[in-house]
């Protein structure tokens, strides 16, 4: 088995400990998420926190594709994090990635980032009791998203759990995670509005976001709201049908 590891030398003081964490991933560290496609673990090395995202073995076609034709999810996460930071967009600092290849193709891959302190994610905002605070965060989040769009960043997984939010001295700071699905391209108005579609179905939240985005882009707020609401409805309708189809397929197994 061939193993390729890339390490960010900005973290060389922690290198031995981080590499040991990679080597012992399945035996050490605190599991903070375990799903069908990946596992997240956290561990401290010399007093600093690190996160490893383990991408499970892809299906056969992708094993071959990730070896010969495409970058692995781990490598893309690492490179995209570097790109985002160079453009002034927040994301946990990239530390390393590792690809393990069998003779067929990619077997497993890992992405390591510095642990990013945060107070909540976007997911908690719709249910926040303090409406004034919620709206302030939403407006700041929209400014952050607009900044991404202006920098020609199309974050395809702009969903509720993929933005960490840190409150610091009365200001809000945003950090993107789960970076492997991203394109760097100019976005037209339709693409920009659709980029909000995954976030929430809460009409009040959509209204605040659409008004803030209309102000930033000098568009009519009612028109932006209608477009954003339509994009949200379309996305969640398709997602509902997709989940129903998956259930049917699982039933026949």
Helices and strands as residue ranges (DSSP letters): E 2-7, G 9-14, H 15-23, E 30-34, E 38-45, E 48-55, H 60-68, H 73-86, E 94-101, E 106-114, E 120-121, G 122-127, H 131-150, E 153-155, G 160-162, E 163-168, E 171-176, E 182-184, H 189-194, H 203-217, H 221-251
